[in-house]
Amino acid sequence: MIFDFMQNCVQKFTWKDIMNIDNRMGTTYETFLPYIRLFYTYDPENHPSSEEGLAALRQICLDVVITGLQATLGKLHNYMIVAKEGLLDYVTCIPFNVPSCLEAKARTMVATVSASGNGVLQPPSLSNLSKAKLAKMRLGLELVMSASAREIAERLL
């Protein structure tokens, strides 16, 4: 039932609808880490022992968050919050960390984010690209953002 409700919402509302609602309600954000963190957590699709329903629910949740990020990060003020948090490289890496059926939507979201920053969104550094992959595979976003390369290597060994 909840799964169907979420799926209907994804199909019914566009990122522009969400942006209009945010504008009308005067929504303000102070952090985007909880939203971006979702793309860098354990992925049940990569583990054969996971349940199909869990993978489907995760996909719907990621779809909702991509739509929400496109709506909110399309505003310069919110773009600046993400930049200040050091999350821009990780936003750029999102298309590489979603199921293939969401890649195109994630790339469109990244293009919208880039446009809100006057097109200054650069490709991620090699270091952050590697950290994004490690976050997704094993360590989580907060650890790779705060740890040195040595600390990360020690955790992996």
For each residue, the residues with C-beta under 8 A, 3 or more apart:
1: 4 5
2: 5 6
3: 6 7 53 56 57 60
4: 1 7 8
5: 1 2 8 9
6: 2 3 9 10 57 60 61 64
7: 3 4 10 11 60
8: 4 5 11 12
9: 5 6 12 13 64
10: 6 7 13 60 63 64 67
11: 7 8
12: 8 9
13: 9 10 17 18 67
14: 17 18 67
15: 18 19 67 68 70 71 74 109 112
16: 19 20 71
17: 13 14 20 21 71
18: 13 14 15 21 22 67 68 71 72
19: 15 16 22 23 71 72 74 75
20: 16 17 23 24
21: 17 18 24 25 27
22: 18 19 25 27 71 72
23: 19 20 26 27
24: 20 21
25: 21 22
26: 23
27: 21 22 23 72
28:
29: 32 72 78 81
30: 81
31: 34 81 85
32: 29 35 36 69 72 73 78 81 82 85 87
33: 36 37 85 87 141 142
34: 31 37 38
35: 32 38 65 68 69
36: 32 33 39 40 69 82 87 90 91 94 141
37: 33 34 40 41 140 141 142
38: 34 35 41 61 62 65
39: 36 62 65 90 93 94 97 98 136
40: 36 37 90 97 132 135 136 140 141 144
41: 37 38 136 140 141
42:
43: 46 47 58 136
44: 47 50 51 54 55 58
45: 50 55 58 59 99
46: 43
47: 43 44 50
48:
49:
50: 44 45 47 54 55
51: 44 54 55
52: 55 56
53: 3 56 57
54: 44 50 51 57 58
55: 44 45 50 51 52 58 59
56: 3 52 53 59 60
57: 3 6 53 54 60 61
58: 43 44 45 54 55 61 62
59: 45 55 56 62 63 99 101 102
60: 3 6 7 10 56 57 63 64
61: 6 38 57 58 64 65
62: 38 39 58 59 65 66 98 99 102
63: 10 59 60 66 67 102 105
64: 6 9 10 60 61 67 68
65: 35 38 39 61 62 68 69
66: 62 63 69 70 94 98 102 105 106 109
67: 10 13 14 15 18 63 64 70 71 105 109
68: 15 18 35 64 65 71 72
69: 32 35 36 65 66 72 73 91 94 109 113
70: 15 66 67 73 74 108 109 112 113
71: 15 16 17 18 19 22 67 68 74
72: 18 19 22 27 29 32 68 69 75 78
73: 32 69 70 78 79 82 91 109 112 113 116
74: 15 19 70 71 78 112 113 115 116
75: 19 72 78 79 116
76: 79 80 116 117
77: 80 81
78: 29 32 72 73 74 75 81 82 116
79: 73 75 76 82 83 113 116 117
80: 76 77 83 84
81: 29 30 31 32 77 78 84 85
82: 32 36 73 78 79 85 87 88 91 113
83: 79 80 86 87 88 117
84: 80 81
85: 31 32 33 81 82
86: 83 89 145
87: 32 33 36 82 83 90 91
88: 82 83 91 92 121 122
89: 86 92 93 124 125 128 129 132
90: 36 39 40 87 93 94 124 128 132 135 141 145
91: 36 69 73 82 87 88 94 110 113 121
92: 88 89 110 121 122 123 124
93: 39 89 90 96 97 124 128 129 132
94: 36 39 66 69 90 91 97 98 106 109 110
95: 98 103 106 107 110
96: 93 132 133
97: 39 40 93 94 132 136
98: 39 62 66 94 95 102 103 106
99: 45 59 62 102 103
100: 103
101: 59
102: 59 62 63 66 98 99 105 106
103: 95 98 99 100 106 107
104: 107 108
105: 63 66 67 102 108 109
106: 66 94 95 98 102 103 109 110
107: 95 103 104 110 111
108: 70 104 105 111 112
109: 15 66 67 69 70 73 94 105 106 112 113
110: 91 92 94 95 106 107 113 114 121
111: 107 108 114 115
112: 15 70 73 74 108 109 115 116
113: 69 70 73 74 79 82 91 109 110 116 117 121
114: 110 111 117 119 120 121
115: 74 111 112 118 119
116: 73 74 75 76 78 79 112 113
117: 76 79 83 113 114 120 121
118: 115
119: 114 115
120: 114 117
121: 88 91 92 110 113 114 117
122: 88 92
123: 92
124: 89 90 92 93 128 129 132
125: 89 128 129
126: 129 130
127: 130 131 149
128: 89 90 93 124 125 131 132
129: 89 93 124 125 126 132 133
130: 126 127 133 134
131: 127 128 134 135 144 145 152
132: 40 89 90 93 96 97 124 128 129 135 136 144
133: 96 129 130 136 137
134: 130 131 137 138 139 144 152 156
135: 40 90 131 132 138 139 140 141 143 144 145
136: 39 40 41 43 97 132 133
137: 133 134
138: 134 135 156
139: 134 135 143 144 152 155 156
140: 37 40 41 135 143 144
141: 33 36 37 40 41 90 135 144 145
142: 33 37 145 146
143: 135 139 140 146 147 152 155
144: 40 131 132 134 135 139 140 141 147 152
145: 86 90 131 135 141 142
146: 142 143
147: 143 144 151 152 155
148: 151 152
149: 127 152 153
150: 153 154
151: 147 148 154 155
152: 131 134 139 143 144 147 148 149 155 156
153: 149 150 156 157
154: 150 151 157
155: 139 143 147 151 152
156: 134 138 139 152 153
157: 153 154
